[in-house]
Amino acid sequence: PGAARCPRFRYGVTETEARVSSYVYMKILESQPKRYDQGITLLSLGAADRGRRWLADECLGPGLRVLEIGCGTGALTLLAAQKGARVVAFDVSGPMLRMARRKVDDAGLSDRVRLEEWGVSGMDALDAESFDVVLSTLVFSELSADERAWALRHAFRVLRPGGRLGIVDEVTPEGLGERVVHGAVRLPLLLLTFALTQTTTRPVDGLPGLVTEAGFRVEREERTALGSLLYLVAAKEPRE
């Protein structure tokens, strides 16, 4: 799964119906990747873009081997390559990846980036301890619980000891007041974003705990956008 995925609506429908709906929405979305970027920027009030820059500052540097889960149109891929990293980035959407390739080629950084049309299931083909950093923005909020666990397990496996995981994603605000305010602000933005992109996102509950369960040590957390967007960096402990 990547930036073009659509969430599975499970309320009042069967899983099969939800998957069919997701497939239809994905096909609509794949024809308009530019709109997706605009919609996510709108829905997050710009916090998703700031989150990518935060991850670049926290996790990236020259010579690092980086895996990006769900690269979408390549915004973070480009930042990583500009920082001097060597990047393997994947997404399930061919149109998204083509836009990512254009961005990378236009910047003259194609020698630093490998793009693959994969879902998270493709991570099991990657060599163990072959990356220094694994990154993800707004991907886990579009995965099922099993897919999240799979992605985190393989992120841990492919990272070298001492490597780092960086995630920016939508979460449920912690405080009651924040949840009320966020809900009031988010609803009109959600409707506008859906009209623009024919997709939406859903928050992940307990994301830091899921990261810890996968074996990581959480190093830093920040919340923004009324507490609804989590910036997180975690580490795979070095060997003794």
Secondary structure as the mmCIF struct_conf table of DSSP 4:
data_model
#
loop_
_struct_conf.conf_type_id
_struct_conf.id
_struct_conf.beg_label_comp_id
_struct_conf.beg_label_asym_id
_struct_conf.beg_label_seq_id
_struct_conf.end_label_comp_id
_struct_conf.end_label_asym_id
_struct_conf.end_label_seq_id
TURN_TY1_P TURN_TY1_P1 ALA A 3 ALA A 4
BEND BEND1 TYR A 11 VAL A 13
HELX_RH_AL_P HELX_RH_AL_P1 GLU A 15 GLU A 30
TURN_TY1_P TURN_TY1_P2 SER A 31 SER A 31
HELX_RH_AL_P HELX_RH_AL_P2 PRO A 33 LEU A 43
TURN_TY1_P TURN_TY1_P3 SER A 44 GLY A 46
HELX_RH_AL_P HELX_RH_AL_P3 ALA A 47 CYS A 59
TURN_TY1_P TURN_TY1_P4 PRO A 62 GLY A 63
STRN STRN1 ARG A 65 ILE A 69
BEND BEND2 GLY A 70 GLY A 70
TURN_TY1_P TURN_TY1_P5 GLY A 72 THR A 73
BEND BEND3 GLY A 74 GLY A 74
HELX_RH_AL_P HELX_RH_AL_P4 ALA A 75 GLN A 82
TURN_TY1_P TURN_TY1_P6 LYS A 83 GLY A 84
STRN STRN2 ARG A 86 ASP A 91
BEND BEND4 VAL A 92 VAL A 92
HELX_RH_AL_P HELX_RH_AL_P5 GLY A 94 ASP A 106
TURN_TY1_P TURN_TY1_P7 ALA A 107 GLY A 108
HELX_RH_3T_P HELX_RH_3T_P1 SER A 110 ARG A 112
STRN STRN3 VAL A 113 GLU A 117
HELX_RH_3T_P HELX_RH_3T_P2 VAL A 120 ALA A 125
BEND BEND5 LEU A 126 LEU A 126
HELX_LH_PP_P HELX_LH_PP_P1 ASP A 127 ASP A 127
TURN_TY1_P TURN_TY1_P8 ALA A 128 GLU A 129
STRN STRN4 PHE A 131 THR A 137
BEND BEND6 LEU A 138 LEU A 138
HELX_RH_3T_P HELX_RH_3T_P3 PHE A 140 GLU A 142
BEND BEND7 LEU A 143 LEU A 143
HELX_RH_AL_P HELX_RH_AL_P6 ALA A 145 VAL A 158
STRN STRN5 LEU A 159 GLU A 170
STRN STRN6 VAL A 171 VAL A 171
BEND BEND8 GLU A 174 GLY A 175
HELX_RH_AL_P HELX_RH_AL_P7 LEU A 176 THR A 197
BEND BEND9 GLN A 198 GLN A 198
HELX_LH_PP_P HELX_LH_PP_P2 PRO A 203 PRO A 203
STRN STRN7 VAL A 204 VAL A 204
TURN_TY1_P TURN_TY1_P9 ASP A 205 GLY A 206
HELX_RH_AL_P HELX_RH_AL_P8 LEU A 207 GLU A 213
TURN_TY1_P TURN_TY1_P10 ALA A 214 GLY A 215
STRN STRN8 ARG A 217 THR A 224
TURN_TY1_P TURN_TY1_P11 ALA A 225 SER A 228
STRN STRN9 LEU A 229 ALA A 235
HELX_LH_PP_P HELX_LH_PP_P3 LYS A 236 ARG A 239
#
